[in-house]
Amino acid sequence: MSVFVCGSLHYDVVVDAPHLPRLDETVTGAAVTYIMGGKGGNQAAAAARMGARTAFAGRIGDDPSGVTLLQGLADAGIDTSQVQRDSGASGMSVAIVESGGGYGAVIVSAANLNIDPGLIDMPTGTNVVLLQNEVPEAVNLAVAFKGRNIGASVVLNAAPARPMGAALLGVVDVLVVNRVEAADLLATTEAALDPLSAAQALTTLGPRSVIVTLGGEGLVFHDQGTTKHLPSHPVTVVSTHGAGDAFLGALAAARSRGESLADAARFGQAAAALHVSTPVNERDAITREKAEALMVQRSIR
């Protein structure tokens, strides 16, 4: 059984700085890292790192960044046979990470907007399809139907926040949102949002199950009539950049192994905790075994 990810690829420039710049301000940074990114690429790499056989569909440009992105997927052990080529630029992003671990980012989608879903074939053995909102909704809808037609579970990470049609939400098995995305979908404010009620209310829009992530406060999920809060792991945060993607990839990997949504969410939380507490250039060393060990540590406290 395996995970199939369709989504974005960005060549990420990650800068460490004391704070985000104000308008017209120039800030002196401390370090810069160049990595493969994009929610699709990050989630695929996380799923592979957490032990899942993983394939990826997306689109890169004909520039040097595209070569780097393709190699990054291959280095992570991901099947890249369905990565499409574009004549223009590859997607990219710039993220500024503050000393406290928070960040701000700008993305340029470029080739990611030109993914052709008609060229995508669902690999044999796929049982989890993982999607995000950094590609056009028409692409997500087409791939979700392809997954549903072979009996795969469709997981949609509704990030970045944007309006979504009923057709897409109606073919989603697991919807994953943060507070902002949940509030937008329910037409309320983040301040007025009750996560427990929101998780249940979001299922009325079509998804069979919902997870609302709460950062350091853990998450809430609604599945098969049950709504529950899962606290987070207490760790020292280095950077929260990419934490959601680490969670999603691990969740998908666990679901592909047949774990319940609750157990998969707990596994995802452990992987995300390791991610935020590990320096960026050491995150490739995070493994399924390390995530499982962290889960055991919490269980014996």
Summary of the structure (lengths in Angstrom):
residues: 301
radius of gyration: 18.1
end to end distance: 33.6
largest distance: 54.5
contacts: 1081
relative contact order: 0.15
helix: 39%
strand: 26%
